[in-house]
Amino acid sequence: MNRLPESERSDTWLACSEQKHNAHLSHALTTLGDTHRARESQQRALELSAPTSTMTRTLLHIDSAAFAHHDGDTEQACRRTIAALTGDYRTGLVRRRALDLYEAIPAQQHHEHAVRELRNVLAA
């Protein structure tokens, strides 16, 4: 990417920005359970994201919540996801990612308070 002329660095799939690359890589690595590398990509994506990139930042926060679940702290995962969903983006891809996290929680934990709260937020 850095070797491309400035005129060819448009934000497309063929010439994806470093920020977008790291945002997608964060999610892919999170899904694969490689939380160490995912955290690195997430941190880099956050550093490169403008504060106004609300949807991207929300998705990255849900990835962070998925780390907590993967690492065994489902309560923290639910709380982080609920916090991420309080913004403007509660539909579409953001909702799907939050729902994916909820569905990854084993059924025997669905009675826990934080898990029920997440379910209620997703149902609203």
HELIX and SHEET records of a PDB file:
HELIX    1   1 GLU A    6  GLU A    8  5                                   3    
HELIX    2   2 GLU A   18  LEU A   32  1                                  15    
HELIX    3   3 THR A   35  LEU A   48  1                                  14    
HELIX    4   4 THR A   54  HIS A   70  1                                  17    
HELIX    5   5 THR A   74  ALA A   84  1                                  11    
HELIX    6   6 GLY A   92  ALA A  104  1                                  13    
HELIX    7   7 ALA A  107  GLN A  109  5                                   3    
HELIX    8   8 HIS A  113  ALA A  123  1                                  11    
END                                                                             
